[in-house]
């Protein structure tokens, strides 16, 4: 269902049976909740944020794929990736993907 390198690839897809207020039954498919993992892995380097930095561009530069921004967010233990580049001079870790 998801790309093998997606942050959701290893999560189960579940079905929830619900009944609307008018009595109509239906099923809703959803992905189980993804919890932020504890930071681990090997830090490749640290990046100092400069004016105009965007996480997708940083990830493309260091990991070769802008869609892997979530790996950088995970290694910096943040649920809000945009926080990583909102402060000039902030240092963010770029880590190797976990095995």
Secondary structure, DSSP 8 states (H G I E B T S, - for coil): ---TTSTTTTS-EEEEEEE-TTS-EEEEEEE---------S-EEEEEE--TT--HHHHHHHHHS-GGGHHHHHHHTT-S-GGGGGSSTT-EEEEE----
